[in-house]
Structure formats: C-alpha cells, structure tokens
Amino acid sequence: GLSQYSSDPRTEWDLSAYSTRDQVLEAMRSLRYKGGNTFTGLALTHVLEQNLKPEAGARLEAEKLVILLTDGKSQDDANLAAQTLKNLGIEIFAIGVKNADEAELKQVASEPLDLTVYNVLDFPLLSSLVGRLTWVLCTRIKEKSNKENADIPVNTGPQLSPTDLKISSVTSKSMHLTWSPPLRPPKKYRIVYYPSKGGMPKEVVLDGAVSSLQLSNLTSHTEYLVSVFPIYDTVVGDGLRGVTSTLPLSSPRSLRVSELSHNSMRLSWKAAQGATQYLVLCSAAPDGAED
C-alpha cells in the first residue's frame, strides 16, 4: 500500500489493490508527486487509521511494516504518532532524503536503529538502499512471524471490536463520546481525534473498563474525525470512527446605532454568550455604499 502526504495525507492504493510486482511498479510509474508541507505525524496516523485496517487489505495475522520516506523536518509531532504505531507492534523504517532531520528519523524509527534508519543526499541515491533494505525487511518479517504468529488470533470480529459510537453534547469547544464495549473487554482504549482539514492529531488512552470520554479544548466551527481503538495484549481490534463538527461561537446580535453627531456615534448590541471581550472595527463607507 502507499500513501503520500503534505498538509493532508492521501491514499494512493491500498494493500489489497495489486497482487503482482509488475502491477505495483506500473502504479509507481503513474504516481503524481504531491508537493506541500510536511505533516508526518498526521500521515502516520492516517496510515494507522486508514491503511492498516481489514477493509484496506490488512490481515490481522500478518506483520505490519511502515516505511516512511521524507525530505524534510515534520511540522507536527511525528514522534507521538510513531510511538503509537510502535506500541501496537507496527515496525517503522525511516528513510531521509536531502533536508530530512536525522534526529527525528531516529525518534520515529523502530529499534535497532542501525537496521531501520537510512539517509541519503538526493533521490537518485535511494537506489543504493534497495538491496539492503529488501534483505532487512524480509528478515525482520520472518523473525517476527516465527516468534508471534502462534499467539495472535486470526479474526477479531465483534468479540474484540466496540460498536455504536455516539457523539453527543456538542458545543463550540467540546463533545461527549460513548460506545458499546466488545464482548471481550480490552486492556485499553486509544482515542484519536483531529480536524478533518488537517491538524495535529491528539490522543487519549483509557482503561478498558471505561466506554465514554469528554473531549474538550476543541476549536469552534471545525469538523473533527474521531477514532476509538480497543487494545489487547497481542492485537488491536477494529476501530470505531465518527465525524462531527463543533458549533460556531455565538455572535452578537441586534446592532443599533444612536446618539449620532458630526464625529461620534453610540453602538449597542445583544451580548454573545461566552464572549469575554469585543473587538469593534469601523471605517468610512465608500461613496454610494449603504450606510
């Protein structure tokens, strides 16, 4: 599977899209470069929530690997997002080109860093990594598969997945989440939320006995994506996802003008609920404009 990112991540194709090497290479040749910013944390969260799920072709029993290719320093918290993936057993390889921050690559990548971190001066030099990286990836998959496969259930289903996410009590800066727990209670829940138009993901980890959460300090009049993941000792269940917009801030109403003179006027209005200050702007209207 492959995703590109800048301010907003974009899935180019899922794990289930192609079944032969030639198909993948042809897709690569047709790929259009996506320029822009470098929100690596948001991209890693996108990979977890969109690309590494069963609907996208991820098999529960298969090892999960992420190869991050970047030519710049992240403009959001890549380390937090990467740590979340690593805590779930997903292995991250970090490859830097040109202006990549090597310290950040080492933070993001899985251990041991001598096998998972690579840095080259320019894009054509990436070809020099192919042989070694291929060998390392295949070896790591075999090692992890032999060690863990016997302990991982093949199918999660409703037994390990929560249901019925409800978002209520929405205000300009908060919302309340509730969900129905799976038949087998998880060890923890991981809740991830962020603005749909791009922004730093935030997350909350709850005890598995809890099935509700109040999200606060949100931005007003903003659409948020919310995901709830159940975490077990050896597996992560299917996540619940929802989308809701916070309410706009209330506005002042009924503007009135009185006590007019040659150089002054008095303004009055009905208060806006929750406002602590008002900013009043005035300017002369151009000729012919409505008063």
Buried (B, 14 or more C-beta within 10 A) or exposed (E): BBBBBBBBBEBBBBBEBBEEEEEBEEBEEEEEEBEEBBBBBBBBBBBBBBBBBEEBBBEBEBBBBBBBBBBBBBBBBBBBBBBBBBEBBBBBBBBBBEEBBEEBBBBBBBEEEEBBBBBBEEEEEBEEBEEEBEEBBEEBBEEBBEEEEEEBEEEBEEEBBBEEBEBEEBBBBBBBBBBEBBEBBBEBBBBBBBBEEBBBBBBBEBEBEEBEBEBEEBEBEBEBBBBBBBBBEEBBBBBBBBEBBBBEBEEBEEEEEEEEEEEEEEEEEEEEEEEEEEEEEEEEEEEEEEE
